[in-house]
Amino acid sequence: MEKLFIRFATLTAKIAGKPWTFIACLGIVAVWAVTGPIFGFSETWQLMINTGTTIITFLMVFLIQNTQNRDGAAMQAKLDELVYAVTKADARFIGIEHLTERELDKILEEVEKRGLEVHAGKPARAIKGKPAVRAEDVEALQPKAATPAAERKPTARSRARAKA
């Protein structure tokens, strides 16, 4: 079901972004406006365009938001991978999209200062805050693979479970 929805949302977003789709919608509005005198600009005539545009807008919001969410997540994953792969990159940038607005503003301010300094001919520097960390350093601090269950020492909890 989800794959079908994703395909539908992607296709709809592609079609909605085409110039011909805009021209077709413009044509529908033009036809509607021209038929106004024929229907005496009645409430039913007005209700048709209002209802149609409201329903289409309501549904398109969800479809386009779904497409943008997936695109944004894919972009973040790609950027995180690039930060991880580039040896001089600061691994603290991985996952910063989950920070608060205030935390992001601080980082952006520092990055912009660094950019101005580089354009002024000064050497690049790490941003302020915690010292720069490389992804390899972060990996080195992580625990190694979990010990297989057969090799673990029994705990009080596991002994109690075994007795039960």
SULBEL-V571524 format. One record per residue. N is the residue number from 1. RES is the residue in one small letter. OMEGA is omega in radians with two decimals (* if undefined). Layout:
# SULBEL-V571524
n | res | omega
N | RES | OMEGA
N | RES | OMEGA
This chain:
# SULBEL-V571524
n | res | omega
1 | m | -3.10
2 | e | 3.13
3 | k | 3.12
4 | l | 3.12
5 | f | -3.14
6 | i | 3.11
7 | r | 3.14
8 | f | -3.13
9 | a | -3.14
10 | t | 3.13
11 | l | 3.14
12 | t | 3.14
13 | a | 3.11
14 | k | -3.13
15 | i | -3.11
16 | a | -3.11
17 | g | -3.11
18 | k | 3.10
19 | p | -3.12
20 | w | 3.09
21 | t | 3.10
22 | f | -3.13
23 | i | 3.11
24 | a | 3.11
25 | c | 3.09
26 | l | 3.10
27 | g | 3.12
28 | i | 3.13
29 | v | 3.12
30 | a | 3.11
31 | v | 3.12
32 | w | -3.12
33 | a | -3.13
34 | v | -3.14
35 | t | 3.13
36 | g | 3.13
37 | p | -3.14
38 | i | -3.13
39 | f | 3.08
40 | g | -3.13
41 | f | -3.06
42 | s | 3.10
43 | e | 3.11
44 | t | 3.11
45 | w | 3.13
46 | q | -3.12
47 | l | -3.14
48 | m | -3.10
49 | i | 3.14
50 | n | -3.14
51 | t | -3.14
52 | g | -3.11
53 | t | 3.13
54 | t | -3.13
55 | i | -3.14
56 | i | 3.13
57 | t | -3.13
58 | f | -3.12
59 | l | -3.11
60 | m | 3.12
61 | v | -3.11
62 | f | -3.14
63 | l | -3.12
64 | i | 3.10
65 | q | 3.10
66 | n | 3.14
67 | t | -3.14
68 | q | 3.11
69 | n | 3.13
70 | r | 3.11
71 | d | 3.14
72 | g | 3.13
73 | a | 3.11
74 | a | 3.13
75 | m | 3.12
76 | q | 3.13
77 | a | 3.13
78 | k | 3.12
79 | l | 3.10
80 | d | 3.12
81 | e | 3.10
82 | l | 3.10
83 | v | 3.13
84 | y | -3.03
85 | a | -3.09
86 | v | -3.00
87 | t | -3.13
88 | k | -3.12
89 | a | 3.13
90 | d | -3.07
91 | a | 3.10
92 | r | 3.13
93 | f | 3.13
94 | i | 3.07
95 | g | -3.10
96 | i | 3.10
97 | e | 3.13
98 | h | 3.13
99 | l | 3.08
100 | t | 3.12
101 | e | -3.14
102 | r | 3.14
103 | e | 3.10
104 | l | 3.12
105 | d | 3.11
106 | k | -3.14
107 | i | -3.14
108 | l | 3.11
109 | e | 3.12
110 | e | 3.14
111 | v | 3.12
112 | e | 3.07
113 | k | -3.14
114 | r | 3.12
115 | g | 3.11
116 | l | 3.12
117 | e | 3.13
118 | v | 3.12
119 | h | 3.10
120 | a | 3.09
121 | g | 3.12
122 | k | 3.13
123 | p | 3.12
124 | a | 3.14
125 | r | 3.07
126 | a | 3.10
127 | i | 3.14
128 | k | -3.12
129 | g | 3.10
130 | k | 3.13
131 | p | 3.14
132 | a | -3.12
133 | v | 3.06
134 | r | -3.14
135 | a | 3.14
136 | e | 3.12
137 | d | 3.12
138 | v | 3.13
139 | e | -3.11
140 | a | -3.13
141 | l | -3.11
142 | q | 3.09
143 | p | 3.11
144 | k | -3.10
145 | a | -3.12
146 | a | 3.09
147 | t | 3.11
148 | p | -3.07
149 | a | -3.11
150 | a | -3.09
151 | e | -3.09
152 | r | 3.04
153 | k | -3.14
154 | p | 3.09
155 | t | 3.11
156 | a | -3.13
157 | r | -3.12
158 | s | 3.08
159 | r | 3.14
160 | a | 3.12
161 | r | -3.13
162 | a | 3.14
163 | k | -3.06
164 | a | *
